Structure formats: C-alpha cells, structure tokens
Amino acid sequence: MTREKKIADLKNRVRVPVIAAPMFLISGVELVCAASRAGIVGCFPAANARTIEALDEWCTEIAERCDGGGPWSMNMITNSSYARFADELELVARHRPSLVITALGSPARVLETVHAYGGLVFADVTTPSLARKAIDAGADGLVLVCAGAGGHTGSYNPFAFIAAVREFWDGPVVLSGSIANGASVLAAEALGADFAYMGTRFIASRESLGDQARKGMTIAATMEDIVTSAAVTGVQANWMWPSLAAAGFKREDLKSERKMDFTTTESAKPWKNIWGAGQAVGAVRGSEPVSEIVDGLVGEYEALKAARRCA
Ligand SMILES: Cc1cc2nc3c(=O)[nH]c(=O)nc-3n(C[C@H](O)[C@H](O)[C@H](O)COP(=O)(O)O)c2cc1C
C-alpha cells in the first residue's frame, strides 16, 4: 500500500481527524482504547509501561480491545541513550501499531521494522530544520509541535510553522499545540494539516492515568497558569505554575535555560508532581469520559463544517 493509501485508510477509520497525543504518566491502555473506540487515533508513550513485559501486555490488550475501533499508535524515544529501544522495537514488529510516532531522536531507526508490516512512521519536530531532517531520514509524516503545546513544546506559531513546512513537504502533517475543540481541528485542516494532535484536553479525562490532585489542578487552571521554561527538564516545556510553586520554584527560576538542580527532593519530580499542560487547559472543565470529549469534538467539527457549506 502506498503512503497516500495508508493515510487515507487512517482517515477513514476515524470520526474526526484527531490523534490523542501521547503523554508521559497520563496515557495508558484505558485512554488509548477509549480514544480508539470513540473514533480517533489513540496513542501512548512506550515508556509509560514500566517494564518490557508490561509493555507487551499493554500492546496485546490494546490490539485486542481496539479491534474494530479506530487505529492505535505508539510513541517511541529513538535516541541512542534510551536503553529499551531494541526491545520496544521488537514489540512494535509483533503488535503492529498502525502508526509509530518518534520523539527525541531520528525516525530512521524504526522505519524498516514499521514499513515491513505496512505501518506509518511520523516524527515529532519543533522547527523547520528538524522537519527537513526527519523527511531526509525517511519519515512518512511530521508532527509539528507548535507554541502553546503541553509538555515539551515548540515556540513557533502554527500558521507560520505549517506554511514554512508546506514549502518543501507535501506529505502528511499533524498539527499540535493548544488544539482542544472542533473549531481548532477544522482550522488545522484549513491550514493544510491531515490530523490534529491533542494532549491537554485528555489529561483530566476519566481514563487518564493522572491522579485526582493533578486532574483537579488541570480542571482549575486557565491559560494564565501556564508557564514556559527549560528549568525543569533542560528543554522548553509548558507547565502548570501552581505545580511548580508547590515544588518550591520561584518565578525568577523559570528564566533558567538549563535544567535546575532540584530533583533530589520527593516534592519536585518533573512529570510526577511538576505537571505539564498546554495553553488550551481552559477547555478542560471536568473529568469526562474520553467518549464524551470525542462526541463533543465531532459535534462541533461537523456543525462548523455544515455551517461553512451553507454560507
Ligand atoms: C503531561 C504531558 C506529557 C507529555 N508526554 C509526552 C511524551 O511522553 N512523549 C511525547 O512525544 N510527547 C509528550 N507530550 C506532548 C504531547 O504528545 C503533545 O505534543 C502535546 O500535548 C500537544 O499539545 P496540547 O497539550 O496543547 O494539546 C506530553 C504532553 C503533556 C501535557
């Protein structure tokens, strides 16, 4: 099957062109299956399964439960310092997710394995230069991580970023960063994206692995609570300020371009109790089941599409 056919197939299997973006310590079996059954692409970071044995079990369960639903996808770290890479790739070959999304490294290391069973490889990128590199490495598609995205973020505006990428790439593009409603999904398509990538909207969902405190903070937060800083992990990321304040951070610490030395205390662990979220956090108003979130997205998206046809 050609890449175009695979993308068309992926689109045919969803109700709305959305990928539930992979989130560390948030996306597990329940979220992926709920997303897939609700009619979007479910995705999780392989690192969320604590051991390779657990990852094998997760994949078995997801493949079984997603059967007949939307596609599912795995997010893999591909840099050479990631010790589990080879074992994870073996599981990918066995369980065959429709889509593998690579982060923190080149997509090249997974291409042969994923292409051998007919899957697609998309690479997560934050700049046009990284987008070019990923394409040169053979990626089938790009995830453009734009300003306002939860967790590790890009800093480019989505209008500018996708336009720059479309100058040299006419293949599949996924757009990310503060997309949380049907209008934004439609806007992403209008900009030339094939799918929208949505993380923050699912953090407080019923199927999320996050605990109640984290879900509560996500529900209460507004976009003004989101701060961008490299001080937590060494990479620019968007965090909920109240979680940073609780971990002892001061506003001036946010300016640090390097990871600060704070991880020795229990109360200050990135991702575990310093919580990432994007600027669309205000769209999260309760702990809903994923099926309701997706139904809402489909309703907004379809109504807007119909209104545009009538206009
Ligand atoms: C709490 C959290 C954890 C994340 N963990 C990962 C991860 O493990 N791997 C990854 O590629 N992206 C990760 N991301 C980024 C998302 O996949 C996605 O790019 C982002 O959520 C999109 O922006 P949005 O949150 O504004 O929708 C994470 C984001 C959040 C909010």
The ligand as a MOL file (V3000), in Angstrom:
LIG
                    3D

  0  0  0     0  0            999 V3000
M  V30 BEGIN CTAB
M  V30 COUNTS 31 33 0 0 0
M  V30 BEGIN ATOM
M  V30 1 C 1.6930 15.8800 30.6290 0
M  V30 2 C 2.2420 15.7160 29.2580 0
M  V30 3 C 3.1200 14.6830 28.9750 0
M  V30 4 C 3.6410 14.5270 27.6790 0
M  V30 5 N 4.4520 13.4620 27.4160 0
M  V30 6 C 4.8840 13.2400 26.1400 0
M  V30 7 C 5.6530 12.0730 25.8190 0
M  V30 8 O 5.9160 11.2200 26.6630 0
M  V30 9 N 6.0620 11.9240 24.5430 0
M  V30 10 C 5.7780 12.8480 23.5780 0
M  V30 11 O 6.1850 12.6730 22.4280 0
M  V30 12 N 5.0490 13.9490 23.8510 0
M  V30 13 C 4.5940 14.1450 25.1000 0
M  V30 14 N 3.8070 15.2420 25.3810 0
M  V30 15 C 3.4560 16.1660 24.2930 0
M  V30 16 C 2.1610 15.7200 23.6070 0
M  V30 17 O 2.3390 14.4990 22.9450 0
M  V30 18 C 1.6530 16.7920 22.5950 0
M  V30 19 O 2.6990 17.2530 21.8000 0
M  V30 20 C 1.0200 17.9770 23.2870 0
M  V30 21 O 0.2330 17.5600 24.3670 0
M  V30 22 C 0.1520 18.7420 22.3010 0
M  V30 23 O -0.2380 19.9660 22.8200 0
M  V30 24 P -1.5670 20.2160 23.7190 0
M  V30 25 O -1.2320 19.6260 25.0500 0
M  V30 26 O -1.6480 21.6930 23.7540 0
M  V30 27 O -2.7060 19.5270 23.0830 0
M  V30 28 C 3.2800 15.4330 26.6600 0
M  V30 29 C 2.3900 16.4650 26.9540 0
M  V30 30 C 1.8530 16.6090 28.2290 0
M  V30 31 C 0.8710 17.6980 28.5010 0
M  V30 END ATOM
M  V30 BEGIN BOND
M  V30 1 1 1 2
M  V30 2 1 2 3
M  V30 3 2 2 30
M  V30 4 2 3 4
M  V30 5 1 4 5
M  V30 6 1 4 28
M  V30 7 2 5 6
M  V30 8 1 6 7
M  V30 9 1 6 13
M  V30 10 2 7 8
M  V30 11 1 7 9
M  V30 12 1 9 10
M  V30 13 2 10 11
M  V30 14 1 10 12
M  V30 15 2 12 13
M  V30 16 1 13 14
M  V30 17 1 14 15
M  V30 18 1 14 28
M  V30 19 1 15 16
M  V30 20 1 16 17
M  V30 21 1 16 18
M  V30 22 1 18 19
M  V30 23 1 18 20
M  V30 24 1 20 21
M  V30 25 1 20 22
M  V30 26 1 22 23
M  V30 27 1 23 24
M  V30 28 2 24 25
M  V30 29 1 24 26
M  V30 30 1 24 27
M  V30 31 2 28 29
M  V30 32 1 29 30
M  V30 33 1 30 31
M  V30 END BOND
M  V30 END CTAB
M  END
